[in-house]
Amino acid sequence: MNRPRELLTVEPFVASPFPLRQGRGAGGRPFFDQRAGTRRGRTTRHGEVFWEDETYGDSRVLLSIPAAFDARRPATLVVFMHGNRAQLERDVVRRQHLPRQIGDADINAVLVAPQFAFDAPDSSAGRFALRGVFRDFLAEAAQQLGQLYHAQHDGAVHVPLKRQSFQQASVIIVAYSGGYCPAAAALTVGGALSRVRGVVLLDALYDHERLFADWLHHRRQHAFLVSAYTHSTRPRNVRLRTLLKERAQSCTLGLTSRLAAGTACLVPLDGTVEHADVVTRAWCPDPVTDVLRRAGHA
């Protein structure tokens, strides 16, 4: 049998954040408010207009299975929610090295990274703001990952076993920068709350600190929270710490050696860390690898 290798592909999804065909966002408000012939556009809070066909039409999702992944062992699904001005291949793969970081963690995890607004300064959650879409997204990811793994192993592992591994995998959400919006949506209306055992915010707490505090308060027996921050999100993290204390939730400044259920870690980054580099260099090089190692297995 050939030695397994890392598997990496970018595939279109049905249950993807975009396109947003019904033209509605969170709360039922119109998502597209501009028209130019048959084209629909969206005005951002900064007054810029981005067009659906250029920015909100990419349904692709990056899937990565490390070479050492074993479907017979308990699995973890790492869902990476990228920030503004991002493209999957250019940023998530080549710049931020997420597939390698997941593999180096050696916790039997796979990577799933959906494309949100394509290469634009927009943090919109898209269809993830609609009830149950995140749950459907995870189900579709399990199916596609199973097919990918099956092709690699040429049927050596029983098909139902592979599907069960991905369908039952616990979920860790890693959100960078503008990824806070889809992360918040996934936790509130995603429909898969029982599967999420960790949320990692990498300089991403630009809003919703009450939501994240409430989420951990209600899931403290099952999940952990990490929020690393530079000066840009420091005020929100100070507020998050206060909200956690109000809920009798202990939190530490810095990372604990093990991210057990109920752990909350707020991680201030020194002044030399740039926001653009937080995914690759934060409290240490390859911070995603480090935090996943501390999280261990479900």
Backbone as numpy.savetxt, mean C-alpha at the origin, in Angstrom:
# Nx Ny Nz CAx CAy CAz Cx Cy Cz
14.35 -29.85 -11.92 13.50 -28.66 -11.92 14.38 -27.41 -11.92
14.00 -26.41 -12.70 14.74 -25.16 -12.73 14.64 -24.45 -11.39
15.72 -23.77 -11.03 15.72 -23.03 -9.77 14.75 -21.86 -9.88
13.87 -21.64 -8.87 12.91 -20.53 -8.93 13.63 -19.19 -9.04
13.02 -18.27 -9.72 13.55 -16.92 -9.86 12.47 -15.93 -9.44
12.88 -14.71 -9.20 11.90 -13.67 -8.87 10.93 -13.49 -10.04
9.66 -13.36 -9.72 8.65 -13.14 -10.73 8.14 -11.71 -10.60
8.10 -11.01 -11.70 7.64 -9.62 -11.69 6.87 -9.35 -12.97
5.67 -8.84 -12.81 4.85 -8.50 -13.98 3.96 -7.32 -13.64
3.48 -6.65 -14.65 2.51 -5.57 -14.49 1.30 -5.95 -15.33
0.15 -6.10 -14.68 -1.03 -6.61 -15.34 -2.23 -5.69 -15.13
-3.12 -5.60 -16.12 -4.37 -4.85 -15.91 -5.30 -5.59 -14.96
-5.99 -4.84 -14.12 -6.95 -5.40 -13.17 -8.34 -4.88 -13.50
-9.34 -5.64 -13.11 -10.72 -5.17 -13.16 -11.02 -4.32 -11.93
-10.64 -4.82 -10.75 -10.89 -4.10 -9.49 -9.72 -3.18 -9.17
-9.37 -2.32 -10.10 -8.25 -1.39 -9.94 -8.77 -0.03 -9.47
-7.89 0.81 -8.91 -8.33 2.15 -8.50 -8.86 2.98 -9.66
-8.24 2.83 -10.81 -8.67 3.54 -12.01 -8.71 2.56 -13.18
-9.52 2.85 -14.22 -10.32 4.06 -14.43 -11.57 4.12 -13.55
-12.03 5.33 -13.34 -13.20 5.59 -12.51 -14.36 5.86 -13.45
-14.94 4.83 -14.00 -15.90 4.99 -15.10 -17.17 5.73 -14.69
-17.60 5.54 -13.46 -18.83 6.19 -13.05 -18.64 7.66 -12.73
-17.38 8.10 -12.71 -17.11 9.52 -12.51 -17.45 10.05 -11.15
-17.44 9.17 -10.12 -17.73 9.62 -8.75 -16.58 9.26 -7.84
-16.34 10.10 -6.89 -15.31 9.86 -5.90 -15.92 9.62 -4.54
-15.14 9.85 -3.49 -15.63 9.64 -2.13 -16.82 10.54 -1.84
-17.80 9.98 -1.13 -18.98 10.75 -0.75 -19.93 11.04 -1.89
-19.70 10.43 -3.05 -20.60 10.61 -4.18 -20.40 11.90 -4.95
-19.38 12.68 -4.59 -19.11 13.93 -5.30 -18.54 13.65 -6.69
-18.82 14.52 -7.65 -18.27 14.31 -8.99 -16.74 14.30 -8.96
-16.15 13.31 -9.55 -14.70 13.24 -9.62 -14.18 14.09 -10.78
-14.87 13.99 -11.92 -14.48 14.78 -13.09 -15.40 16.00 -13.20
-14.79 17.17 -13.25 -15.57 18.40 -13.29 -15.25 19.26 -14.51
-14.47 18.70 -15.45 -14.11 19.43 -16.66 -14.44 18.58 -17.89
-14.79 19.25 -18.96 -15.07 18.56 -20.23 -14.40 19.31 -21.37
-13.87 18.55 -22.33 -13.33 19.10 -23.56 -13.70 18.12 -24.67
-14.85 18.34 -25.29 -15.38 17.35 -26.22 -15.78 16.11 -25.46
-15.20 14.98 -25.83 -15.51 13.72 -25.14 -14.57 13.46 -23.96
-13.58 14.32 -23.77 -12.61 14.12 -22.69 -13.16 14.64 -21.36
-12.85 13.91 -20.29 -13.21 14.35 -18.94 -11.94 14.70 -18.19
-12.02 15.74 -17.38 -10.87 16.18 -16.60 -11.23 16.42 -15.15
-10.20 16.49 -14.34 -10.38 16.72 -12.91 -9.55 17.92 -12.48
-10.15 18.82 -11.73 -9.43 19.95 -11.18 -8.95 19.61 -9.79
-7.65 19.64 -9.58 -7.10 19.33 -8.27 -7.26 20.52 -7.33
-6.92 20.30 -6.08 -7.06 21.38 -5.10 -6.08 22.51 -5.36
-5.08 22.26 -6.20 -4.13 23.31 -6.57 -4.55 24.04 -7.85
-5.71 23.66 -8.38 -6.23 24.35 -9.55 -5.75 23.79 -10.88
-4.96 22.72 -10.86 -4.51 22.10 -12.10 -5.58 21.15 -12.62
-5.68 21.02 -13.93 -6.62 20.10 -14.55 -5.85 18.94 -15.16
-6.23 17.73 -14.78 -5.64 16.52 -15.35 -6.73 15.73 -16.05
-6.37 15.18 -17.22 -7.36 14.54 -18.07 -7.40 13.03 -17.84
-8.60 12.50 -17.92 -8.84 11.10 -17.62 -7.96 10.19 -18.46
-7.87 10.43 -19.76 -7.14 9.51 -20.63 -5.64 9.53 -20.38
-5.12 10.59 -19.81 -3.69 10.69 -19.55 -3.32 10.31 -18.12
-4.22 10.56 -17.18 -3.87 10.47 -15.76 -4.66 9.42 -14.99
-5.91 9.20 -15.37 -6.79 8.34 -14.57 -7.32 7.14 -15.36
-6.53 6.65 -16.29 -7.00 5.53 -17.12 -6.17 4.28 -17.02
-5.18 4.25 -16.10 -4.26 3.12 -16.02 -4.76 2.10 -14.99
-5.13 0.93 -15.45 -5.68 -0.10 -14.55 -4.63 -1.13 -14.14
-3.37 -0.86 -14.41 -2.33 -1.86 -14.18 -1.93 -1.95 -12.70
-1.45 -3.15 -12.36 -0.99 -3.44 -11.01 0.33 -4.21 -11.11
1.30 -3.80 -10.33 2.58 -4.49 -10.27 2.47 -5.67 -9.30
2.88 -6.84 -9.76 2.89 -8.05 -8.94 4.31 -8.58 -8.90
4.80 -8.89 -7.72 6.15 -9.41 -7.58 6.17 -10.54 -6.55
6.72 -11.69 -6.97 6.87 -12.85 -6.08 8.36 -13.15 -5.95
8.94 -13.01 -4.76 10.37 -13.30 -4.60 10.70 -14.75 -4.93
11.94 -14.99 -5.29 12.36 -16.35 -5.67 12.16 -17.34 -4.54
12.33 -16.90 -3.30 12.25 -17.82 -2.16 10.82 -18.02 -1.64
9.83 -17.37 -2.26 8.47 -17.50 -1.75 8.00 -18.95 -1.84
7.32 -19.40 -0.80 6.83 -20.78 -0.71 5.34 -20.75 -0.39
4.51 -21.18 -1.34 3.05 -21.13 -1.16 2.56 -22.09 -0.09
3.41 -22.98 0.38 2.99 -23.93 1.43 3.12 -23.32 2.82
3.76 -22.14 2.91 3.93 -21.46 4.20 2.95 -20.30 4.31
2.66 -19.83 5.53 1.81 -18.64 5.69 2.41 -17.46 4.93
1.56 -16.73 4.23 2.03 -15.66 3.35 1.56 -14.29 3.84
2.29 -13.28 3.41 1.92 -11.90 3.66 1.83 -11.16 2.34
0.76 -10.43 2.16 0.57 -9.60 0.97 0.93 -8.17 1.34
1.99 -7.62 0.76 2.37 -6.24 0.99 1.75 -5.39 -0.12
0.81 -4.54 0.24 0.17 -3.65 -0.73 0.83 -2.28 -0.61
1.55 -1.89 -1.67 2.26 -0.61 -1.66 1.44 0.44 -2.37
1.21 1.55 -1.69 0.43 2.65 -2.25 1.37 3.83 -2.47
1.71 4.05 -3.72 2.73 5.03 -4.07 2.25 6.46 -3.86
3.18 7.38 -3.92 2.85 8.78 -3.75 2.58 9.48 -5.06
2.63 10.79 -5.02 2.37 11.62 -6.21 3.48 11.45 -7.26
3.11 11.79 -8.50 4.04 11.79 -9.62 4.77 10.45 -9.77
4.04 9.35 -9.70 4.67 8.04 -9.73 4.21 7.21 -10.92
5.13 6.38 -11.40 4.87 5.35 -12.38 5.40 4.04 -11.82
4.71 2.95 -12.05 5.08 1.68 -11.43 6.49 1.24 -11.79
6.79 1.16 -13.08 8.11 0.65 -13.47 9.22 1.63 -13.10
9.02 2.90 -13.39 10.07 3.89 -13.16 10.36 4.11 -11.68
9.30 4.23 -10.87 9.47 4.61 -9.47 9.44 3.42 -8.52
8.38 2.62 -8.56 8.24 1.53 -7.59 9.31 0.47 -7.80
9.64 0.17 -9.06 10.64 -0.86 -9.34 12.05 -0.29 -9.36
12.32 0.66 -10.26 13.71 1.06 -10.50 14.23 2.07 -9.48
13.37 2.96 -8.98 13.86 3.98 -8.05 13.75 3.55 -6.60
12.63 2.97 -6.22 12.38 2.62 -4.82 12.69 1.15 -4.51
12.92 0.35 -5.53 13.37 -1.05 -5.35 12.45 -1.87 -4.46
11.15 -1.67 -4.60 10.22 -2.39 -3.73 10.27 -3.91 -3.92
10.33 -4.43 -5.15 10.41 -5.89 -5.27 11.62 -6.47 -4.55
12.77 -5.84 -4.68 13.96 -6.34 -3.98 13.81 -6.20 -2.47
13.27 -5.06 -2.01 13.10 -4.87 -0.57 12.18 -5.93 0.04
11.13 -6.28 -0.69 10.22 -7.32 -0.19 10.94 -8.66 -0.11
11.69 -9.00 -1.17 12.42 -10.26 -1.17 13.46 -10.34 -0.08
14.17 -9.24 0.17 15.22 -9.23 1.18 14.68 -9.36 2.60
13.40 -9.07 2.79 12.81 -9.18 4.14 12.70 -10.63 4.59
12.60 -11.54 3.63 12.57 -12.98 3.92 11.47 -13.34 4.92
10.25 -12.84 4.67 9.13 -13.21 5.54 8.03 -13.89 4.74
8.39 -14.43 3.57 7.42 -15.11 2.70 6.29 -14.16 2.29
6.71 -13.01 1.78 5.76 -11.98 1.37 5.83 -11.76 -0.14
4.73 -11.26 -0.69 4.67 -10.86 -2.10 4.24 -9.40 -2.15
4.53 -8.77 -3.28 4.24 -7.34 -3.45 3.10 -7.15 -4.44
2.16 -6.27 -4.06 1.08 -5.86 -4.95 1.04 -4.34 -4.91
1.25 -3.69 -6.06 1.30 -2.23 -6.08 0.43 -1.69 -7.22
-0.75 -1.17 -6.91 -1.61 -0.62 -7.96 -1.15 0.76 -8.42
-1.43 1.07 -9.67 -1.18 2.41 -10.19 -2.35 3.31 -9.82
-2.05 4.42 -9.18 -3.07 5.42 -8.91 -2.94 6.50 -9.99
-3.12 7.75 -9.69 -2.98 8.80 -10.70 -1.61 8.68 -11.34
-1.57 8.63 -12.67 -0.34 8.34 -13.39 0.55 9.57 -13.51
1.69 9.53 -12.80 2.71 10.57 -12.90 2.14 11.98 -12.69
1.27 12.10 -11.69 0.59 13.38 -11.45 0.58 13.71 -9.96
0.54 14.99 -9.60 0.46 15.39 -8.19 -0.97 15.28 -7.67
-1.44 14.06 -7.54 -2.82 13.80 -7.10 -2.81 12.56 -6.23
-3.38 12.67 -5.03 -3.41 11.57 -4.06 -4.72 10.79 -4.07
-5.51 10.95 -5.08 -6.85 10.36 -5.10 -6.82 8.84 -4.94
-7.77 8.33 -4.19 -7.90 6.89 -3.99 -8.64 6.21 -5.13
-9.29 6.99 -5.99 -10.04 6.40 -7.10 -11.15 5.48 -6.61
-11.27 4.31 -7.22 -12.34 3.37 -6.85 -12.11 2.73 -5.49
-10.92 2.87 -4.91 -10.71 2.37 -3.56 -11.56 3.13 -2.55
-12.07 4.30 -2.93 -12.96 5.06 -2.06 -14.39 4.54 -2.12
-14.64 3.52 -2.95 -15.96 2.92 -3.07 -16.02 1.65 -2.23
-17.14 1.42 -1.60 -17.27 0.31 -0.66 -16.99 -1.04 -1.31
-16.08 -1.79 -0.70 -15.81 -3.16 -1.10 -14.82 -3.34 -2.23
-14.39 -2.26 -2.87 -13.50 -2.41 -4.02 -12.13 -2.94 -3.59
-11.62 -2.50 -2.44 -10.33 -3.00 -1.98 -10.39 -4.51 -1.72
-11.48 -4.97 -1.17 -11.67 -6.42 -0.97 -11.64 -7.15 -2.32
-12.33 -6.61 -3.31 -12.33 -7.22 -4.64 -10.94 -7.18 -5.26
-10.22 -6.10 -5.01 -8.85 -5.97 -5.50 -7.96 -7.07 -4.93
-8.07 -7.34 -3.63 -7.28 -8.39 -3.01 -7.63 -9.76 -3.57
-8.91 -9.99 -3.84 -9.34 -11.26 -4.41 -8.75 -11.44 -5.82
-8.77 -10.38 -6.60 -8.20 -10.46 -7.95 -6.68 -10.63 -7.89
-6.05 -9.97 -6.94 -4.60 -10.13 -6.78 -4.26 -11.58 -6.44
-5.06 -12.21 -5.57 -4.82 -13.61 -5.22 -4.91 -14.51 -6.44
-5.90 -14.25 -7.28 -6.06 -15.05 -8.49 -4.86 -14.88 -9.43
-4.46 -13.64 -9.66 -3.36 -13.39 -10.58 -2.03 -13.89 -10.03
-1.81 -13.73 -8.74 -0.60 -14.24 -8.12 -0.54 -15.77 -8.21
-1.69 -16.41 -8.01 -1.75 -17.86 -8.12 -1.38 -18.34 -9.51
-1.88 -17.65 -10.52 -1.55 -18.02 -11.89 -0.07 -17.81 -12.18
0.47 -16.72 -11.68 1.88 -16.42 -11.89 2.77 -17.47 -11.22
2.42 -17.81 -10.01 3.19 -18.80 -9.25 3.08 -20.18 -9.90
1.91 -20.52 -10.39 1.68 -21.81 -11.05 2.54 -21.92 -12.30
2.61 -20.84 -13.08 3.42 -20.87 -14.30 4.90 -21.07 -13.97
5.36 -20.46 -12.90 6.76 -20.60 -12.50 7.09 -22.02 -12.08
6.18 -22.63 -11.32 6.46 -23.94 -10.74 5.92 -25.10 -11.57
5.32 -24.76 -12.71 4.92 -25.79 -13.67 4.05 -26.86 -13.03
3.15 -26.42 -12.13 2.21 -27.35 -11.52 2.77 -28.18 -10.39
4.00 -27.87 -9.92 4.61 -28.68 -8.87 3.89 -28.54 -7.54
3.22 -27.41 -7.34 2.44 -27.19 -6.12 0.97 -27.25 -6.48
0.21 -27.95 -5.65 -1.21 -28.15 -5.94 -1.93 -26.81 -6.11
-2.75 -26.68 -7.14 -3.38 -25.41 -7.48 -4.23 -24.84 -6.34
-5.15 -25.64 -5.73 -5.93 -25.07 -4.61 -5.05 -24.56 -3.47
-3.91 -25.23 -3.24 -3.01 -24.80 -2.17 -2.45 -23.42 -2.47
-2.05 -23.18 -3.73 -1.52 -21.88 -4.11 -2.56 -20.79 -3.95
-3.77 -21.05 -4.43 -4.82 -20.05 -4.35 -5.16 -19.75 -2.90
-5.22 -20.79 -2.08 -5.54 -20.59 -0.67 -4.48 -19.75 0.01
-3.21 -19.96 -0.35 -2.12 -19.19 0.24 -2.30 -17.71 0.01
-2.65 -17.31 -1.21 -2.81 -15.90 -1.52 -4.16 -15.35 -1.03
-5.19 -16.16 -1.08 -6.51 -15.70 -0.65 -6.57 -15.46 0.85
-5.80 -16.23 1.60 -5.84 -16.12 3.05 -4.68 -15.32 3.62
-3.83 -14.81 2.76 -2.65 -14.07 3.23 -3.06 -12.83 4.02
-2.35 -12.59 5.10 -2.54 -11.33 5.82 -2.00 -10.19 4.98
-2.44 -8.97 5.27 -2.12 -7.81 4.45 -1.40 -6.77 5.30
-0.29 -6.26 4.77 0.38 -5.11 5.35 0.34 -4.00 4.31
-0.25 -2.88 4.65 -0.33 -1.73 3.75 0.87 -0.83 4.02
1.64 -0.56 2.99 2.75 0.39 3.08 2.40 1.58 2.18
2.23 2.74 2.78 1.84 3.94 2.03 2.95 4.97 2.11
3.31 5.50 0.96 4.32 6.56 0.90 3.66 7.86 0.44
3.95 8.95 1.13 3.52 10.29 0.73 2.01 10.32 0.46
1.60 10.65 -0.77 0.19 10.74 -1.09 -0.56 9.44 -1.03
0.13 8.33 -0.77 -0.55 7.04 -0.59 -1.43 6.99 0.64
-1.38 8.04 1.47 -2.22 8.05 2.67 -3.71 8.03 2.32
-4.10 8.65 1.20 -5.52 8.70 0.84 -6.08 7.31 0.52
-5.47 6.56 -0.40 -5.99 5.21 -0.64 -5.85 4.29 0.57
-4.81 4.50 1.39 -4.68 3.68 2.60 -5.86 3.93 3.54
-6.20 5.20 3.74 -7.33 5.53 4.60 -8.63 4.96 4.04
-8.80 5.05 2.73 -10.02 4.52 2.10 -10.11 3.01 2.28
-8.98 2.32 2.10 -8.98 0.86 2.25 -9.40 0.44 3.64
-9.00 1.23 4.66 -9.32 0.88 6.04 -10.76 1.21 6.40
-11.37 2.17 5.72 -12.71 2.60 6.11 -13.81 1.89 5.31
-13.64 1.80 4.00 -14.71 1.21 3.17 -14.22 0.04 2.34
-12.99 -0.41 2.57 -12.40 -1.45 1.71 -13.02 -2.81 1.83
-13.61 -3.11 2.99 -14.27 -4.40 3.15 -13.35 -5.55 3.47
-12.08 -5.27 3.82 -11.13 -6.35 4.11 -10.39 -6.08 5.41
-11.06 -5.41 6.35 -10.41 -4.96 7.57 -9.78 -6.10 8.37
-10.42 -7.24 8.40 -9.93 -8.35 9.21 -8.61 -8.92 8.70
-8.26 -8.62 7.44 -7.02 -9.16 6.87 -5.83 -8.24 7.09
-6.09 -6.98 7.40 -4.99 -6.01 7.52 -4.37 -6.12 8.90
-3.09 -6.54 8.95 -2.41 -6.68 10.25 -1.34 -5.63 10.46
-1.22 -4.70 9.53 -0.25 -3.64 9.74 -0.39 -2.53 8.72
-0.13 -1.30 9.17 -0.09 -0.14 8.28 1.22 0.58 8.55
1.95 0.83 7.47 3.23 1.54 7.55 3.12 2.81 6.73
3.25 3.96 7.38 3.16 5.25 6.71 4.56 5.84 6.60
5.05 6.00 5.39 6.38 6.53 5.15 6.26 7.99 4.71
6.40 8.87 5.67 6.19 10.31 5.47 4.88 10.54 4.72
3.83 9.91 5.22 2.55 9.88 4.51 1.39 10.45 5.30
1.62 10.89 6.53 0.49 11.34 7.35 0.19 12.81 7.09
-0.41 13.08 5.94 -0.80 14.45 5.59 -2.24 14.75 6.00
-2.95 13.74 6.46 -4.35 13.90 6.89 -4.80 12.58 7.50
-6.01 12.58 8.02 -6.68 11.37 8.51 -6.02 10.77 9.76
-5.32 11.59 10.56 -4.68 11.03 11.74 -5.71 10.45 12.72
-6.90 11.05 12.80 -7.94 10.50 13.67 -8.40 9.14 13.17
-8.52 9.00 11.88 -8.93 7.72 11.28 -7.93 6.62 11.63
-6.62 6.92 11.48 -5.61 5.89 11.77 -5.57 5.57 13.26
-5.78 6.57 14.11 -5.82 6.30 15.54 -7.02 5.44 15.91
-8.17 5.74 15.34 -9.38 4.94 15.60 -9.20 3.51 15.09
-8.60 3.38 13.90 -8.38 2.05 13.33 -7.54 1.19 14.27
-6.42 1.72 14.77 -5.58 0.92 15.65 -6.28 0.64 16.97
-7.05 1.62 17.47 -7.77 1.41 18.72 -8.72 0.21 18.61
-9.40 0.10 17.48 -10.37 -0.99 17.30 -9.70 -2.30 16.88
-8.49 -2.23 16.35 -7.82 -3.44 15.86 -6.56 -3.76 16.65
-6.45 -3.23 17.86 -5.20 -3.35 18.61 -4.84 -4.79 18.95
-5.81 -5.69 18.95 -5.53 -7.10 19.21 -4.99 -7.81 17.98
-5.00 -7.12 16.85 -4.68 -7.80 15.60 -3.67 -7.07 14.71
-3.39 -5.80 14.97 -2.64 -5.02 13.98 -1.66 -4.05 14.65
-0.70 -3.58 13.85 0.27 -2.60 14.31 0.26 -1.39 13.37
0.85 -0.30 13.87 0.94 0.93 13.10 2.33 1.52 13.23
2.93 1.88 12.10 4.21 2.58 12.07 4.03 3.83 11.23
4.50 4.96 11.74 4.48 6.20 10.98 5.84 6.88 11.11
6.60 6.89 10.01 7.89 7.57 9.97 7.70 8.93 9.32
8.41 9.95 9.82 8.10 11.29 9.31 9.31 12.21 9.28
9.31 13.07 8.27 10.24 14.19 8.18 9.50 15.43 8.68
10.08 16.59 8.47 9.45 17.82 8.93 8.09 18.05 8.25
7.90 17.51 7.03 6.67 17.81 6.29 5.43 17.21 6.93
5.57 16.11 7.63 4.39 15.51 8.28 4.53 15.49 9.81
5.51 16.19 10.34 5.70 16.19 11.79 4.47 16.68 12.56
3.83 17.80 12.18 2.68 18.26 12.96 1.55 17.22 13.03
1.29 16.53 11.94 0.24 15.52 11.94 0.62 14.34 12.84
1.90 13.99 12.87 2.33 12.89 13.72 2.28 13.26 15.19
2.56 14.53 15.51 2.39 15.00 16.89 0.92 14.86 17.30
0.04 15.23 16.39 -1.40 15.09 16.65 -1.79 13.62 16.79
-1.23 12.76 15.95 -1.53 11.33 16.04 -1.12 10.77 17.40
0.03 11.20 17.89 0.48 10.73 19.19 -0.50 11.12 20.29
-1.01 12.34 20.22 -1.99 12.80 21.20 -3.27 11.96 21.11
-3.72 11.70 19.90 -4.95 10.91 19.71 -4.78 9.48 20.21
-3.61 8.91 20.01 -3.36 7.56 20.52 -3.39 7.55 22.05
-2.80 8.55 22.67 -2.80 8.62 24.14 -4.22 8.79 24.67
-5.04 9.57 23.96 -6.43 9.75 24.38 -7.19 8.43 24.34
-6.75 7.51 23.52 -7.39 6.19 23.39 -6.69 5.14 24.23
-5.84 5.60 25.14 -5.08 4.70 26.03 -4.22 3.73 25.23
-3.76 4.20 24.09 -2.89 3.39 23.24 -1.45 3.86 23.43
-0.62 2.99 23.95 0.79 3.35 24.12 1.47 3.42 22.76
2.45 4.31 22.65 3.22 4.39 21.41 4.66 4.72 21.76
5.56 4.33 20.90 6.97 4.58 21.13 7.50 5.52 20.05
8.52 6.29 20.43 9.26 7.09 19.45 10.42 6.23 18.98
10.39 5.83 17.74 11.35 4.87 17.22 10.72 3.50 17.10
11.41 2.62 16.44 10.86 1.29 16.19 11.19 0.33 17.32
10.23 -0.51 17.66 10.47 -1.61 18.58 11.10 -2.77 17.79
11.73 -3.69 18.51 12.41 -4.80 17.83 11.42 -5.72 17.14
10.21 -5.79 17.68 9.19 -6.65 17.10 7.89 -5.87 17.00
7.26 -5.93 15.84 6.01 -5.21 15.63 4.84 -6.16 15.88
4.57 -6.38 17.16 3.46 -7.24 17.55 2.15 -6.49 17.43
1.05 -7.23 17.50 -0.27 -6.61 17.46 -0.40 -5.60 18.60
-0.98 -4.45 18.30 -1.16 -3.41 19.28 -0.01 -2.44 19.39
1.05 -2.65 18.63 2.22 -1.77 18.66 1.98 -0.54 17.80
2.34 0.61 18.35 2.31 1.86 17.58 3.68 2.51 17.70
4.32 2.75 16.57 5.65 3.36 16.55 5.63 4.60 15.69
6.00 5.73 16.28 6.18 6.97 15.53 7.68 7.20 15.42
8.15 7.36 14.18 9.59 7.34 13.93 10.04 8.67 13.33
10.55 9.60 14.15 11.07 10.85 13.58 12.37 10.59 12.84
12.47 11.16 11.65 13.68 11.00 10.83 14.54 12.25 10.96
15.84 12.05 10.94 16.72 13.22 11.13 16.65 14.14 9.92
17.18 15.33 10.10 17.04 16.38 9.10 17.76 16.12 7.80
18.56 15.08 7.72 19.27 14.79 6.47 18.46 13.93 5.52
17.34 13.40 5.98 16.52 12.53 5.14 15.55 13.37 4.32
15.62 13.24 3.02 14.72 13.96 2.12 13.44 13.18 1.91
12.34 13.89 1.78 11.05 13.24 1.55 11.09 12.29 0.36
11.75 12.70 -0.72 11.79 11.89 -1.94 12.52 10.57 -1.75
13.34 10.47 -0.69 14.17 9.28 -0.48 13.67 8.36 0.62
12.54 8.68 1.24 12.12 7.98 2.45 11.90 6.48 2.21
11.48 6.08 1.02 11.24 4.65 0.77 12.54 3.86 0.68
13.63 4.53 0.34 14.90 3.82 0.21 15.90 4.15 1.31
15.71 5.29 1.99 16.63 5.68 3.05 15.87 6.52 4.07
15.55 5.87 5.18 14.81 6.57 6.24 15.61 6.46 7.53
15.15 5.63 8.49 15.95 5.39 9.69 17.12 4.45 9.38
17.06 3.81 8.22 18.13 2.94 7.75 17.96 2.77 6.25
18.95 2.25 5.54 18.72 1.91 4.14 17.67 0.81 4.03
16.89 0.83 2.97 15.86 -0.18 2.74 14.91 -0.32 3.93
14.22 0.75 4.29 13.35 0.71 5.47 12.17 -0.26 5.34
11.69 -0.51 4.13 10.60 -1.47 3.97 11.06 -2.87 4.36
12.26 -3.23 3.94 12.84 -4.51 4.35 12.91 -4.60 5.87
13.40 -3.54 6.49 13.59 -3.55 7.94 12.27 -3.67 8.69
11.27 -2.92 8.28 10.01 -2.95 9.02 9.31 -4.29 8.83
9.45 -4.90 7.66 8.83 -6.20 7.44 9.51 -7.28 8.27
10.82 -7.20 8.39 11.52 -8.16 9.24 11.04 -8.06 10.68
10.80 -6.84 11.14 10.32 -6.65 12.52 8.89 -7.16 12.67
8.13 -7.10 11.59 6.74 -7.58 11.63 6.69 -9.10 11.65
7.67 -9.72 10.97 7.72 -11.17 10.94 6.51 -11.77 10.26
6.16 -12.99 10.66 5.05 -13.71 10.07 3.76 -13.45 10.85
2.66 -13.63 10.16 1.36 -13.47 10.80 1.16 -14.50 11.89
